[in-house]
């Protein structure tokens, strides 16, 4: 998933006050029960999810997610258009 989509998921879960939940699905690793919101990946068990959260990839993604989300105004400003 793109960073903007992940930003939207995080905002949605903060608004509702509930984390994103998945119903059990045989097609997903771990039945879809061990999901990392920041990287949009499913894991087989809690240990592999915890190990994933120690990796460079995860830490980079979290750092990128802390930056402000790009919006239409930022895109217009970058293109030299002003209001």
C-alpha distances in whole Angstrom, upper triangle without the diagonal:
4,7,8,6,7,10,11,11,13,15,16,16,19,21,21,22,21,18,15,17,17,20,21,19,21,19,16,17,20,20,16,18,17,13,12,10,10,8,7,9,13,16,19,21,22,23,20,18,20,21,17,17,20,18,18,14,14,16,15,12,14,16,13,13,16,17,17,14,15,17,19,22,21,20,24,25,24,25,28,29,30,31
4,5,5,7,9,10,11,13,15,16,17,19,20,22,23,22,19,17,20,20,23,24,23,25,22,20,21,23,23,20,21,20,16,14,12,10,9,9,12,16,19,23,24,24,25,23,20,22,23,19,19,21,19,18,15,14,16,14,11,13,14,11,11,14,14,14,11,12,14,16,19,17,16,20,21,20,21,25,25,26,28
4,5,5,6,9,10,11,12,14,15,17,18,20,21,20,18,16,19,20,24,25,25,27,24,22,22,24,24,21,22,20,16,13,11,9,9,10,13,17,20,23,24,24,25,23,20,21,22,18,17,20,18,17,14,13,14,12,8,10,11,8,7,11,10,11,8,10,12,15,17,15,15,19,20,19,21,24,24,25,26
4,5,5,6,9,10,11,12,14,15,17,19,20,20,18,16,20,21,24,26,26,28,26,23,24,26,26,22,23,22,18,16,12,11,12,12,16,19,22,26,27,26,28,25,22,24,25,21,20,23,22,20,17,16,17,15,12,13,14,11,9,12,11,10,7,7,9,12,15,13,13,17,18,17,19,22,22,23,23
4,5,5,6,9,10,11,13,14,15,17,18,18,16,14,16,17,20,23,22,25,22,20,21,23,23,19,20,19,15,14,10,10,11,10,13,16,20,23,24,24,26,24,21,23,24,20,20,23,22,21,18,16,18,17,13,14,16,13,11,14,14,13,10,11,12,15,18,17,17,20,21,21,22,25,25,26,26
4,5,5,6,9,10,11,12,14,16,16,15,13,11,15,16,19,21,21,24,22,19,20,21,21,17,18,16,13,10,7,7,8,8,11,14,17,21,22,21,23,21,18,19,21,17,16,19,19,18,15,13,15,14,10,11,13,11,8,11,12,12,10,12,14,17,20,18,19,22,23,23,25,27,27,28,28
4,6,5,6,9,10,11,12,14,15,15,14,13,16,18,22,24,24,27,25,23,23,24,24,20,21,19,15,13,9,9,11,11,15,18,20,24,25,23,25,23,20,21,23,20,18,21,20,20,17,15,16,15,11,11,12,10,7,9,10,9,7,10,12,15,17,16,17,20,21,21,23,25,25,25,26
4,5,5,6,9,10,11,12,14,14,13,12,15,17,20,23,23,26,25,22,24,24,24,20,20,20,16,15,11,11,13,12,16,18,22,25,25,25,27,25,22,23,25,22,21,24,23,23,20,18,19,18,15,14,16,14,11,13,13,12,9,11,12,15,17,17,18,20,22,22,24,26,25,26,25
4,5,5,6,9,10,11,12,11,9,8,12,13,17,19,20,23,22,19,20,21,20,16,17,16,13,12,8,9,11,10,13,15,18,22,22,21,24,22,19,21,23,20,18,22,22,22,19,17,18,18,14,14,16,15,12,14,15,15,12,15,16,18,21,21,21,24,25,25,27,30,29,29,29
4,5,5,6,9,10,10,10,9,9,12,15,19,21,22,25,24,21,22,22,22,18,17,16,13,11,8,8,12,11,14,16,19,22,22,20,23,22,18,19,21,19,17,20,20,21,18,15,16,17,13,12,14,13,10,11,13,13,12,15,16,19,21,20,22,25,26,26,28,30,30,30,29
4,5,5,6,9,10,11,10,11,15,17,21,24,25,28,27,24,25,25,25,21,20,20,17,15,11,12,15,15,18,20,22,26,26,24,26,25,22,23,25,22,20,23,24,24,22,19,19,19,16,14,16,15,11,12,14,12,11,14,14,17,19,19,21,23,24,25,27,29,28,27,27
4,5,5,6,8,9,9,9,12,15,18,21,22,26,25,23,24,24,23,19,19,19,16,15,12,13,16,15,18,19,22,25,25,24,26,26,22,23,26,23,22,25,26,26,23,21,22,22,18,17,19,18,15,16,17,16,14,17,17,19,21,22,23,25,27,27,29,31,30,30,29
4,5,5,6,5,5,6,10,13,16,19,21,24,24,21,22,22,21,17,16,16,14,13,10,12,15,14,17,17,20,23,22,21,23,23,19,21,23,21,19,23,24,25,23,19,20,21,18,16,19,19,15,16,18,17,16,19,20,23,24,24,26,28,29,30,32,34,33,33,32
4,6,5,7,8,10,13,17,20,23,25,28,28,25,25,25,24,21,19,19,16,15,12,14,17,17,19,20,23,25,25,22,25,25,21,22,25,23,20,23,25,25,23,20,21,22,19,16,18,18,15,15,17,16,15,19,19,22,24,24,26,28,29,29,32,33,33,32,31
4,6,8,10,12,15,18,21,24,26,29,29,27,28,27,26,23,22,22,19,18,15,17,20,19,22,23,25,28,27,26,28,28,24,25,28,26,24,27,28,29,27,24,24,25,22,19,22,21,17,17,19,18,16,19,19,22,23,24,26,28,28,30,32,33,32,31,30
4,5,8,10,12,15,18,21,23,27,27,25,26,25,24,21,19,20,18,18,15,18,21,19,22,22,24,27,26,24,27,27,24,25,28,26,24,28,29,30,28,24,25,26,23,21,24,23,20,20,22,21,20,22,22,25,26,27,29,31,32,33,35,37,35,34,33
4,7,10,12,16,18,21,24,27,28,25,26,24,23,20,19,19,17,17,15,17,20,19,21,21,23,25,24,22,25,26,22,23,26,24,22,25,27,28,27,23,24,25,22,20,23,23,19,19,22,21,20,24,24,27,28,28,30,33,33,34,36,38,37,36,35
4,7,8,12,15,18,20,23,24,21,22,21,20,17,15,15,14,15,13,16,18,17,19,18,20,22,21,19,22,23,19,20,24,22,20,24,26,27,25,22,23,25,22,20,23,23,19,20,23,22,21,25,25,28,30,30,31,34,35,35,38,40,39,38,37
4,6,10,13,16,18,21,21,18,19,18,17,14,12,12,10,11,9,12,15,13,15,15,16,19,18,16,19,19,16,17,20,19,17,21,22,24,22,18,20,22,19,17,20,20,17,18,21,21,20,23,24,27,29,29,30,33,34,34,36,39,38,38,37
4,7,10,13,15,18,18,15,16,16,15,11,10,11,9,10,8,12,13,11,13,12,15,17,17,16,19,19,15,17,20,18,17,21,22,23,21,18,20,21,18,17,21,20,17,19,22,22,20,23,24,26,29,28,29,32,33,33,35,38,37,37,37
4,7,10,12,15,16,13,15,13,12,9,8,9,9,11,10,14,15,13,13,12,14,15,15,15,18,18,15,18,21,19,19,22,23,25,23,20,22,24,21,20,24,23,20,23,25,25,24,26,27,30,32,32,33,36,37,37,39,41,41,41,40
4,6,8,12,12,10,12,11,9,6,6,9,8,12,12,15,16,12,12,10,12,14,14,15,18,18,15,18,21,19,19,23,24,26,23,21,24,25,22,22,25,25,22,25,27,27,25,28,28,31,34,33,34,37,38,38,39,42,42,42,42
4,6,10,11,10,12,11,8,7,7,11,11,15,15,19,19,16,15,13,14,15,15,16,20,19,18,21,23,22,22,26,27,29,26,24,27,28,25,25,29,28,26,28,31,31,29,31,32,34,37,37,37,40,42,41,43,46,45,45,45
4,7,9,8,10,9,5,6,7,10,12,16,17,20,20,17,15,12,13,12,13,15,18,18,17,20,22,21,22,26,26,29,26,24,27,29,26,26,30,30,28,30,33,33,31,33,34,37,40,39,39,42,44,43,45,48,47,48,48
4,5,6,8,8,5,6,8,11,12,16,17,20,19,16,14,11,12,12,14,16,19,18,17,21,22,21,23,26,26,28,26,24,28,29,26,27,30,30,28,31,33,33,31,33,34,36,39,39,38,42,43,43,44,47,47,48,48
4,6,8,8,5,8,10,13,14,18,20,22,21,18,15,12,13,11,14,17,19,18,18,21,22,21,24,27,26,29,26,25,29,30,27,28,32,31,30,33,35,36,34,36,37,39,42,41,41,44,46,45,46,49,49,50,50
4,7,9,7,8,12,13,14,17,18,21,19,16,13,11,12,11,14,18,20,18,18,21,22,20,23,26,25,27,24,23,27,28,25,27,30,29,28,31,33,34,32,33,35,37,40,39,38,41,43,42,43,47,46,48,48
4,6,5,5,9,10,10,13,15,17,15,12,10,7,8,8,11,14,16,14,14,18,18,17,19,22,21,24,21,20,24,24,22,23,27,26,25,28,30,31,29,31,32,35,38,37,36,39,41,40,41,44,44,46,46
4,5,6,8,8,9,12,15,17,15,13,9,6,5,5,8,11,13,11,11,15,15,14,17,19,19,22,19,18,22,23,21,22,26,26,25,28,30,31,30,32,33,36,39,38,37,41,42,41,42,46,46,47,48
4,5,6,6,9,12,15,18,16,14,11,7,6,4,6,9,11,10,10,14,15,14,17,19,20,23,21,19,23,24,22,23,27,27,25,28,31,32,31,33,35,38,40,39,39,43,44,43,44,48,48,49,49
4,5,8,10,14,16,19,17,15,12,9,9,8,9,12,15,14,13,17,18,17,19,22,23,25,23,21,25,26,24,24,28,28,26,29,32,33,31,33,35,37,40,39,39,42,44,43,44,48,47,48,49
4,6,7,10,12,15,14,11,9,6,7,8,10,11,14,13,12,15,17,16,17,20,21,23,21,19,22,23,21,21,25,25,23,26,28,29,27,29,31,33,36,35,35,39,40,39,41,44,44,45,45
4,6,10,12,15,15,13,11,8,8,8,8,9,12,12,10,13,16,15,16,19,20,23,21,18,21,23,21,21,24,25,23,25,28,29,28,30,32,35,37,36,36,40,41,40,42,45,45,46,46
4,7,10,12,12,11,9,6,5,7,6,6,10,9,7,10,12,11,12,15,16,19,17,15,18,20,18,18,21,22,20,22,25,27,26,28,30,33,36,35,35,38,39,38,41,43,44,44,45
4,6,9,9,7,6,4,6,9,9,9,12,11,8,11,13,11,11,15,15,17,15,13,16,17,15,15,19,19,17,19,22,23,22,25,27,30,32,31,31,35,36,35,37,40,40,40,41
4,6,6,5,5,6,8,11,11,11,12,11,7,10,11,9,8,12,13,14,12,9,12,14,11,11,15,15,13,16,19,20,19,22,24,27,30,28,29,32,33,32,34,37,37,38,39
4,6,5,7,9,11,15,15,14,16,14,11,13,15,12,11,15,15,16,13,10,13,14,10,10,14,13,11,14,16,17,16,19,21,24,26,25,26,29,30,29,31,34,34,35,35
4,6,8,11,13,17,17,16,17,15,12,13,14,11,10,13,12,13,10,7,9,10,7,6,10,10,8,11,13,15,14,17,19,23,25,23,24,27,28,26,29,32,32,33,33
4,6,9,11,15,16,15,16,14,11,13,13,10,10,13,11,12,8,7,10,10,7,8,12,11,10,13,15,17,16,18,21,24,26,24,24,28,29,27,29,32,33,34,35
4,7,10,14,15,15,17,14,12,14,15,12,12,16,15,15,12,10,14,14,10,12,15,14,12,16,18,19,17,19,21,24,27,25,25,29,30,28,30,33,34,35,35
4,7,10,12,13,14,11,9,13,13,10,11,14,13,15,12,10,14,15,12,14,17,16,15,19,21,22,21,23,25,28,30,29,28,32,33,32,34,37,37,38,39
4,7,9,10,12,10,8,12,13,10,12,15,15,17,15,13,17,18,15,17,20,20,19,22,24,25,24,26,28,31,34,32,32,35,37,35,37,40,41,42,42
4,6,8,9,6,6,10,10,9,11,14,14,17,15,13,17,19,17,18,21,22,21,23,26,28,27,29,31,34,37,35,35,39,40,38,40,43,44,45,45
4,7,8,7,8,11,12,11,14,16,16,20,18,17,20,22,20,21,25,25,24,27,30,31,30,33,35,38,40,39,39,42,43,42,44,47,47,48,49
4,6,6,6,9,10,11,13,15,16,20,19,17,20,22,21,21,24,26,24,27,30,32,31,33,36,39,41,40,40,43,44,43,45,48,49,49,50
4,6,5,6,9,10,11,13,15,18,18,15,18,21,20,19,23,24,23,24,28,30,29,32,35,38,40,38,39,43,43,42,44,47,48,48,49
4,5,5,6,9,10,11,13,17,17,15,17,20,20,19,22,24,24,25,28,31,31,34,36,40,41,40,40,44,44,43,45,48,49,49,50
4,5,5,6,9,10,11,15,14,13,15,18,17,18,21,22,22,24,27,29,29,31,34,37,39,37,38,42,42,40,43,46,46,47,48
4,5,5,6,9,10,14,13,10,13,16,15,15,18,19,19,21,24,26,26,28,31,34,36,34,35,39,39,38,40,43,44,44,45
4,5,5,7,9,13,13,11,12,16,15,15,18,20,19,20,24,26,26,29,32,36,37,35,36,40,40,39,41,44,45,45,46
4,5,5,7,11,11,10,12,15,15,15,18,20,20,21,24,27,27,30,33,36,38,36,36,40,40,39,41,44,45,46,47
4,5,5,9,8,7,9,12,12,12,15,17,17,19,21,24,24,27,30,33,35,32,33,37,37,35,38,40,41,42,44
4,6,8,9,6,7,11,10,10,13,15,14,16,19,22,22,25,28,32,33,31,32,35,35,34,37,39,40,41,42
4,7,9,7,7,11,12,11,13,16,16,17,20,23,24,27,30,34,35,32,33,37,37,35,38,40,42,42,44
4,5,5,6,9,10,11,13,15,16,17,20,23,23,26,29,32,34,31,32,35,35,33,36,38,40,41,42
4,5,5,6,9,10,10,12,14,15,17,21,21,24,27,30,31,28,29,33,32,30,33,35,37,38,40
4,6,5,6,9,10,11,12,15,16,19,19,21,25,28,29,26,27,30,30,28,31,33,35,36,38
4,5,5,6,9,10,11,13,15,18,18,20,24,27,29,26,27,30,30,29,31,34,35,36,37
4,5,5,6,9,10,11,13,17,18,20,24,27,28,25,26,30,29,28,31,33,34,35,37
4,5,5,6,9,10,11,15,16,18,21,25,26,23,23,27,26,24,27,30,31,32,34
4,5,5,6,9,10,13,13,15,19,22,24,21,22,25,25,23,26,29,30,31,32
4,5,5,6,9,12,13,16,19,23,24,21,23,26,26,24,27,30,31,31,32
4,5,5,7,11,12,15,18,22,23,20,21,25,24,22,26,28,29,29,31
4,5,6,9,10,12,15,19,19,17,18,21,21,19,22,25,26,26,28
4,5,8,8,11,14,18,19,16,18,21,21,20,23,25,26,26,27
4,6,9,12,15,19,19,17,19,22,21,20,24,25,26,26,27
4,6,9,12,16,16,13,15,18,17,17,20,22,23,23,24
4,6,9,13,12,10,13,16,15,15,18,20,20,20,20
4,6,10,11,9,11,14,14,14,17,19,19,19,20
4,7,8,6,7,11,11,11,13,16,16,16,17
4,6,5,7,9,10,11,13,15,14,14,14
4,5,5,6,9,10,11,12,11,11,12
4,5,5,6,9,10,11,9,9,9
4,5,5,6,9,10,10,10,12
4,5,5,6,9,9,10,12
4,5,5,6,5,7,9
4,5,5,5,6,9
4,5,7,9,13
4,6,9,12
4,6,10
4,7
4
